[in-house]
Amino acid sequence: MKLVEILPFLQKIAPLELAEDWDNVGLLTGDPEQKIKNVILTIDLTTEVLEEAKQKKVDLILAYHPPIFSAIKRVLPGRGTSPLLYDVIRNGMAIYSMHTALDMAEGGINDLLAGIIGIVEPKPLAKAAHVESSYYKVVVFVPVNEFETVSEAMFGAGAGVIGENAKYTKCSYRVDGTGTFNCGLASKPSIGKPGSFEEVNEYRLETIVPKDRLNEVLGAMEAAHSYEEVAYDVYPLIQNASHGLGRFGELAKPVKAAELITEVKRQLKIESVGLIGSATAKVTKAAVGAGSCGCLIGDVIATGCDFFMTGELKHHDALQLQAAGVTTICTSHSNSERIILKRIARQIKEEFKQLDAFVSTKDKDPFRQV
């Protein structure tokens, strides 16, 4: 199947608009029209992972960390990031990255880690305040006798759809009222004449519009409306509160930190973690943050968490958590993220029976215990 057919599903798992402003997510190399049969999932694109991809004739590399992050001025053979990209492109592979979009997303890596810890009804530590709205409310004022014409034109352009698979359509709300306007001498009103003051029985029509259909809906609305100047408002709608960095919440019952540490090591298949604080401390409220989460330290402390699991911390962030009495474990950066890859591979195979999606056997955390 074509890559362009797969992209919407990947964006459903991790909506790209959720990613941090500094991040580089989505399709990084490749032709949307190219054929895809095999997908390899990895945290990092390394020489070893690329060799595995070539041996298994992979068409799409799903790399959690974007291999293209800073500006690249040349893509040439040799060593380093640029030669890897040169080899990827030469072999006709595409690269797609989710990174912080997956960190933010509902059902993403942080929700998975929250489940391992046993957090009940996890909430984001930091809301995704920068996210652009994906839906808008459009409000337009329409003469009563034109309501059906204008509303049907808007619905036909994509307005008024609520729920997955168009569960509800033609959704709107109308309020009866009186519109007033004074016709200027240069106007060409459909009601009244230049110089007259008019009062018109109108409906206030409200409906929901997806971001990618906004221009089409507004165009259809203005084309169907008889007014020379159409009065309307557009309001961005608030995003789902479940989107954001990290997760925190109460545990089902108090446990010792040592029990959580044992479960984390078992689930992540790691032998050890870095520990700040006491392993015998009682935990009633916990937080998680995949990767590097120094920006969340203040939120972890402010929410009153007893325990924090993350990938890595700077020295002074560790001291701050120690001073606040928050028992903290660091798993190493990529060890806190790799567990999500199997889930995404499974989701891809369930959605696209003709695709083979598998996790790289060569993708490893760069640190090892000695």
Secondary structure, DSSP 8 states (H G I E B T S, - for coil): -BHHHHHHHHHHHS-GGGS-TT---EEEES-TTSB--EEEEESS--HHHHHHHHHTT-SEEEESS-S--S--S---SSSSHHHHHHHHHHTT-EEEE-HHHHHHSTTSHHHHHHHHHTBSS-B-SEE-TT---SEEEEEEEEEGGGHHHHHHHHHHTT-S-BSTTSSB-S-EEEEEEEEEEE--TT---SSS-TT-EEEEEEEEEEEEEEGGGHHHHHHHHHHH---SS--EEEEE----TT-EESEEEEEEEEEEHHHHHHHHHHHHT-S--EEES-TT-EEEEEEEEEEE-GGGHHHHHHTT-SEEEEEE--HHHHHHHHHHT-EEEE--TGGGTTTHHHHHHHHHHHH-TT-EEEE-SS---S----
